[in-house]
Amino acid sequence: MASRNDWTPIERCGIGDLLDQIPSGVFLLTGAFGDMRGATLVRWVQQVASQPPMLVVAIEKGQPLSPIIRDSRGFALCLIAANDPVCTRLFKQIPEHTQDPMISIPCLKTPSGAPVPLRATAWFDCEIVRHFDIEADHEVYIGCIHHAGRNATLPSAATNSVAKKRKSQTPKTKSAGARLATRSKSRPRRAR
């Protein structure tokens, strides 16, 4: 379909306040192929079908993640809290092609093998059904959702495991301490 010559795109500065009313959020798009993993923050995600459920995602062109998504034919879309300092700092800039951006944060693997940070509140594991390389600074992927899940946030999970560890260690410590106190009472102290 050819574009009309008498239509020119409007400048964003004139309609920025209107465009900002369209829902957007903080999402982390991840993928894996072989031993390569990639991730990038994306702002524009939308549900495009309900049967089967599908999502459309727009990512900036030139991402190291693009060939990983192309070769694996899938991606995971992770919902991230807008104020999450770890993910927003780690994925703010485009990583080098040779770096694994997920190496420093705890992750789980989706059934397709894509990494999902434990910090994500939810995730969708998608198979690529369409890819559009549009004449703009972003490219578009449509994915059919095959798996999805919710995560407990990392801080509360860590707190729960520490609390469980403390509860399980408390009786052992008290009984060992009681035995130690009994022994010291029965033995006389030596004068120094």
N, C-alpha and C positions, 0 to 999 in steps of 0.2 A: 504494500500500500504506500503510495507516494505521498509525501507531505505537501500541503498546499503552500504555494509560494507567497500568497498574500497574508498568511498567518505567521506571526513571529511570537516566540515564547515571551511571556511577561517576566519582568524582573522580580525576584523574590522580595526585594526590599519594599515593594509596593503592596504586597499581600501577605507578608510574613506573619502578621497577627492572625489572619484568617487561617493560614496553613497550620499554625501552632495549635489550633483548636481540634485538628484531626488527631485522634488518639495515637500516641506513641509511648514508648517506655524504654527500659533498659533491658536488652536481651543479649545473651551471649550465644553466638553461633559457633558450633564446634564440629570437627570432623576428624576421621582417622582413616588412613590407608596404609597397610603394611606397618612399618615402624614410624611413620610420619603422623604427627598430630598437629592440628591447628585450631585457632580460635580467634574470634574478633567480635567486638561489640557492634550491635546493629540497633537502629532506632525504629525502622519501619517494618512491621510485621502485621499481617492481617489474615483472618480466617477467610477462605474463599469457597469452601464447600463443606457440607455437613455429611453427605453420604457418597463416597467415603470422606472422612474428615481430611481437609487439606489446608495448608498454610502457604502464604506467599511471603517471601523475605527479600528485601533489597539490601545488597551489600556494596560497599565502595569497590570500584574496580581496582585491580592491581594487588589484591590481597593474596598472601601466600596460601590462604585457605582455599581459594578457588580451584586450583588443580587437585587438591585433596578431595574436595566435594565431587569434582568431575570424575575422578578415577574410582572413588568408592560408591558413586551413585546415591549418596545419602548425606544427611547431616543431622545434628541434634540441636534443637533450639532450647536454650535454658533461660528461665525467668530469673532475673537478678534483682535484688532490692536496689532501688535508686540510690540509696545512701551507703551501699556496700563499698567500703574503702579499698578492699583488697582487689576485687575484680575490676572495679573502675580504674584503679591505678595500673594494674598489670596489663590490661588490654586497651588502654587509652591510645597507645601508639601502635602502628603496624609493626609486628615483630620481623626480625630478619628471616629469610627463607630457611636458614639452617637451624634456627633455634626452635626448641619445643616450648611453647608458651605455657603449657600446663604442668611443667616439671615441678614447680614450687608449691602447688596447691593440691590437697587431697581430692581425688576424683573417684567416681565409679564409672563403669563401662556400660553403655546401653547395649541391647542385644546386637546392634549393628557394629559395635566396637567404638563408637564415638565417646570421647570423654565428657563427663558431666561433673563440674565442681560440686562438692558436698555443700557448698555455700548457696547453691541455687535452690530456690523454693520449689520449682517444678521443672519438668523437661518433657520434650516431645522428640521422639526418634522418627525421622522421616526418610522416605525414599524419594529421590528426585523423579518427578514426572514431566517437568518442563524447565528449560533454562532459556532466558531471553537476554541477549546482549543488546540493550537499547542504546540509542544515541544520546547518552547522558553520562554522568560521573558514577552511576551505579549500575549493577546488573541485577537481574531478578531470577529467583529460584522458586518454583512451586514444588512443595513436598507433600506426599501422602503420609499421614501419621500411621505408623505401624505399632508403636509402643509409646507409653507415656508414664510418668510417675511423679510422686511428690517426695521431697527430701525434708528431713528434719534439719534445721539450721545447724551449722557446725558448732557455734558456741554452746547451745543447749545440749547437743550430743556430747560434747566434751565435758560439760558440767555434770551430766548424768553419769558418765563413766567414772569420773572422779568420785562422785558421791557413792556409787556402788562399791568402788575400790575401798573407800574409807570404811563403809559399813562392814565389808567382809574382813578388813584387817583389825577392826576395833576389838572383837572378842579375843583374838590371838594375842594381841598386845597386852590386854588386861590379864589374861591367864599367865602369860610369861612373866609379867611384872609381879603378879601375886606369888608365883613360885620363887622369884628372885628375892622378894621381901621375906618370905618364909625362911629361905636359906640364910639370909643375913641375920635374922633374929636368932637362929639356932647356933650360929658360930660366934664365938667371942671375937672382939676386935683386938688386933695386935697394937701394942703401943709402939710408937715410932720415936 
